Amino acid sequence: MLKTAATVAAEPWPTLPSEGWQDTLATLHMWAQVVGKIVLALTPRTNHFWNIAFQVTPRGLTTLPMIAAGRTFTLSFDFVDHQLIFTCSDGQIRKNPLRPQTVADFYRETLATLREMGVDVHIWPMPVEIPNPTRFDQDVAHHSYDPAVANTLWRVLLAVKPVFESFRCRFVGKCSPVHFFWGSFDLAVTRFSGRRAPPRPEADAMTQESYSHEVISHGFWFGSGAVTVPSFYAYAAPEPEGFREAKILPAAAFYSDEFKIFILPYEAVRSAESPAEELTTFLNGTYEAAARLAKWDRAELERR
């Protein structure tokens, strides 16, 4: 049974129910893509599309600032009071309740609210990074919203983010922020060697930009494909020879041949005596194996 919001608030690493939460997750994923497409339309492209990612906040998820009609504004998912909040530099604040609602209705309501605020934005209404997508304006299949589930999913991110931030600060080379991507619906942090990666002429433009340079990336997502449980992941691109055979701790970690990444189930971390230490072991071990095998200049890239 899902715990109440008050109980979860006192639990640093929340327990996810064994079932009954995926419908809310799927709906939130599509709602987040609607908001994310707005950011994509209204912000200049930063390297590796960092401009479109959300940030985890003390109340949910928020966009980076956007500019339209000479004003700055943000859109924020509040998973405490369960609202989508529109905050504008001219003093306007609008709040749309998060409740059971189709993606089509959420799409129309969100764009209508922006128009009322003087922001007229047009987006491509097709979801990305999911199989068999349905246009936002035609999606009536996703309509679930359980406030307790949404609050729990966000509190998982709230628990993970400080560990990722601590891991990030030990690297002095180019590194991404710890941020949340609405396409793949994952929290991620990526380190760069500084070297160009082999080109991927067959890949789409976003993939080419994302992997233009050698990376070692870590993240957390709520499950998809062959890995259906919430999990942490680690991968190197391009993957150096021998990486998949590396001995990675903790013992629950394994290499996925389908995804070409190391996986560590969230439950193995949450149930550990020290979840932060368990996760840090995984982050450090996968990075060190990949960086060593790929011959990164670690003396120049790591804080000593």
C-alpha positions in Angstrom: 0.0 0.0 0.0 1.3 3.5 -0.9 2.2 5.5 2.2 0.7 8.9 2.9 2.5 12.1 1.9 3.2 12.8 5.6 4.8 9.4 6.1 6.8 9.6 3.0 8.1 13.1 4.0 9.7 11.5 7.0 11.3 8.7 5.0 14.5 10.0 3.3 14.5 7.2 0.7 10.8 6.5 0.0 9.5 3.0 -0.7 7.8 2.6 -4.0 4.8 0.3 -4.1 5.1 -2.9 -6.1 2.2 -1.9 -8.3 -0.4 0.7 -9.0 1.8 3.7 -9.7 2.8 3.3 -13.3 -0.3 4.9 -14.7 0.4 8.2 -12.8 4.1 7.9 -13.9 3.1 7.5 -17.6 0.7 10.5 -17.4 3.3 12.7 -15.7 5.8 11.7 -18.4 3.5 13.1 -21.1 2.6 16.2 -19.1 6.3 16.9 -18.6 6.9 16.5 -22.3 4.3 19.2 -23.0 6.1 21.6 -20.7 9.5 20.5 -22.0 8.5 21.2 -25.6 7.6 24.7 -24.5 11.1 25.2 -23.1 12.6 23.8 -26.3 10.7 26.3 -28.3 11.5 29.4 -26.2 15.2 28.9 -25.1 18.4 29.0 -27.1 20.1 25.7 -27.4 22.8 25.0 -24.9 25.4 22.3 -25.6 24.0 18.8 -25.3 20.5 20.3 -24.9 21.1 21.2 -21.3 18.7 24.2 -21.7 15.6 22.0 -21.9 16.2 19.9 -18.7 14.2 20.5 -15.5 15.6 21.1 -12.1 14.5 19.3 -8.9 13.2 21.8 -6.4 12.0 21.6 -2.7 8.5 21.2 -4.1 8.8 19.4 -7.4 10.3 20.1 -10.8 10.9 23.4 -12.6 12.0 24.7 -16.0 14.9 27.0 -16.5 13.8 30.6 -17.1 12.3 31.3 -20.5 11.9 34.7 -22.3 8.8 35.7 -24.3 7.4 39.1 -25.2 10.1 40.8 -23.2 9.3 38.9 -20.0 10.9 36.0 -18.2 8.9 33.1 -16.8 9.1 29.6 -15.6 6.7 26.6 -15.4 6.9 24.5 -12.2 5.3 21.2 -11.2 4.5 21.5 -7.5 4.0 18.0 -6.1 3.2 19.3 -2.6 0.1 21.4 -3.4 -0.3 19.6 -6.8 -0.3 22.5 -9.1 1.4 23.6 -12.4 2.6 27.0 -11.5 3.3 29.8 -14.1 5.5 32.5 -12.7 6.3 35.6 -14.7 8.6 38.5 -14.2 5.8 41.0 -14.7 4.2 39.7 -11.4 1.7 37.3 -12.9 1.3 33.9 -11.2 -1.1 31.3 -12.5 -1.8 27.9 -10.9 -3.5 25.1 -12.7 -4.4 22.1 -10.5 -2.8 18.8 -11.1 -5.6 16.2 -11.2 -6.8 13.3 -13.2 -6.9 14.7 -16.7 -6.1 13.6 -20.2 -2.9 14.6 -21.9 -5.0 16.3 -24.5 -6.8 18.4 -21.9 -3.5 19.2 -20.1 -2.0 20.3 -23.4 -4.8 22.6 -24.3 -5.1 24.0 -20.8 -1.4 24.8 -20.5 -1.1 26.6 -23.8 -4.4 28.5 -23.1 -3.0 29.7 -19.8 0.2 30.9 -21.5 -1.9 32.8 -24.1 -3.8 34.5 -21.3 -0.5 35.6 -19.9 0.5 37.0 -23.3 2.8 34.1 -24.3 1.9 32.6 -27.7 4.0 29.5 -28.3 3.7 26.7 -30.8 5.2 23.3 -30.2 5.5 20.0 -32.1 2.8 18.0 -30.3 4.4 14.6 -30.7 6.1 12.9 -27.7 9.6 11.6 -28.0 11.7 8.7 -26.7 8.7 6.4 -26.2 7.4 3.6 -28.4 4.2 4.2 -30.4 3.7 7.9 -29.5 0.3 9.6 -29.7 0.1 13.4 -30.3 -0.6 15.4 -27.2 -3.8 16.8 -28.6 -5.1 13.3 -29.3 -3.9 11.5 -26.2 -6.9 10.5 -24.1 -5.4 7.2 -22.9 -3.1 8.8 -20.3 -5.2 10.5 -17.7 -4.2 9.2 -14.2 -3.0 11.4 -11.4 -2.6 10.0 -7.8 -1.2 12.8 -5.7 0.5 10.4 -3.3 2.2 8.6 -6.1 3.4 11.9 -7.7 4.7 13.1 -4.3 6.6 9.8 -3.8 8.2 9.8 -7.2 9.4 13.4 -6.6 10.8 12.5 -3.1 12.8 9.7 -4.7 14.5 12.4 -6.9 14.9 14.6 -3.9 16.8 11.8 -2.1 19.0 11.0 -5.1 20.0 14.5 -6.1 22.3 15.3 -3.2 24.3 12.1 -3.8 24.7 13.0 -7.5 25.7 16.5 -6.6 28.4 15.3 -4.2 29.7 12.9 -6.9 29.6 15.7 -9.5 31.8 18.1 -7.4 34.7 15.7 -7.3 35.2 16.2 -11.1 36.9 19.5 -12.3 36.5 18.8 -16.1 33.5 19.6 -18.1 30.4 18.2 -16.4 26.7 18.6 -16.8 24.4 19.9 -14.1 22.4 17.3 -12.2 19.2 17.7 -14.1 16.0 16.0 -15.1 15.3 15.1 -18.8 11.7 15.0 -19.7 12.2 12.9 -22.8 13.7 9.9 -21.1 12.2 11.0 -17.7 15.4 10.5 -15.8 17.7 12.4 -13.4 21.2 12.5 -14.9 24.7 13.8 -14.5 27.4 13.4 -17.2 31.2 13.8 -17.2 33.2 14.6 -20.3 36.8 13.7 -21.2 37.2 16.7 -23.4 37.9 14.6 -26.4 35.7 14.4 -29.5 33.7 11.2 -29.9 33.5 9.3 -33.2 30.7 10.8 -35.3 27.3 9.1 -35.5 26.0 10.0 -39.0 23.1 7.6 -38.7 21.8 9.1 -35.5 19.2 11.9 -35.1 20.3 15.5 -34.4 19.7 15.3 -30.7 21.8 12.1 -30.3 24.6 13.6 -32.4 24.7 16.7 -30.2 24.4 14.8 -26.9 27.3 12.4 -27.8 29.5 14.8 -29.7 32.2 14.2 -27.1 33.3 11.3 -24.9 31.1 10.9 -21.9 30.6 8.8 -18.8 27.1 9.3 -17.6 25.1 8.3 -14.5 21.4 8.6 -13.8 18.3 7.4 -12.2 15.0 6.5 -14.0 11.8 4.8 -13.0 12.1 1.9 -15.4 11.4 1.0 -19.0 12.1 -1.7 -21.6 13.8 -4.7 -20.2 14.5 -3.0 -16.9 11.1 -2.3 -15.6 12.0 -1.5 -12.0 13.3 1.9 -10.8 17.0 1.8 -11.2 20.3 3.7 -11.3 22.4 3.4 -14.4 25.9 4.1 -15.6 27.4 4.0 -19.1 30.3 5.2 -21.2 29.9 6.5 -24.8 31.8 5.3 -26.7 32.0 2.2 -24.4 35.7 1.2 -23.9 36.7 -2.4 -24.4 36.4 -4.4 -21.2 33.9 -2.1 -19.5 31.0 -4.6 -19.5 33.3 -7.2 -17.8 34.3 -4.8 -15.0 33.7 -5.9 -11.4 31.2 -3.4 -10.1 29.9 -3.0 -6.6 27.5 -3.2 -4.8 26.7 -6.8 -5.6 23.2 -6.0 -6.9 24.7 -4.1 -9.8 24.7 -5.8 -13.2 25.4 -5.1 -16.9 22.4 -4.9 -19.3 23.3 -6.2 -22.7 20.1 -4.7 -24.1 20.8 -1.1 -22.9 24.7 -1.4 -22.9 24.7 0.0 -19.3 25.3 -1.0 -15.8 22.1 -1.2 -13.7 21.6 -0.9 -9.9 18.0 -1.4 -8.7 16.7 1.5 -6.5 15.3 -1.0 -4.0 18.9 -2.4 -3.4 20.0 1.1 -2.6 17.0 2.1 -0.5 17.2 -1.0 1.7 20.9 -0.7 2.3 22.2 0.3 5.7 23.5 3.6 4.2 21.7 4.3 0.8 23.9 7.3 0.0 27.1 5.2 0.5 25.7 2.3 -1.5 24.9 4.6 -4.4 28.2 6.4 -4.1 30.1 3.1 -4.4 28.2 2.4 -7.6 28.9 5.9 -9.1 32.6 5.8 -8.2 33.2 2.2 -9.3 31.6 2.6 -12.7 33.3 5.9 -13.4 36.7 4.6 -12.4 36.4 1.5 -14.5 35.2 3.5 -17.6 37.7 6.3 -17.2 40.6 3.9 -16.7 39.7 1.7 -19.7 39.0 4.7 -21.9 42.4 6.3 -20.8 40.9 9.6 -19.6 43.5 12.1 -18.3 42.3 11.7 -14.8 45.1 13.8 -13.2 43.7 16.8 -15.1 40.0 16.0 -14.7 39.6 15.0 -11.0 39.8 17.0 -7.8 42.8 15.9 -5.7 
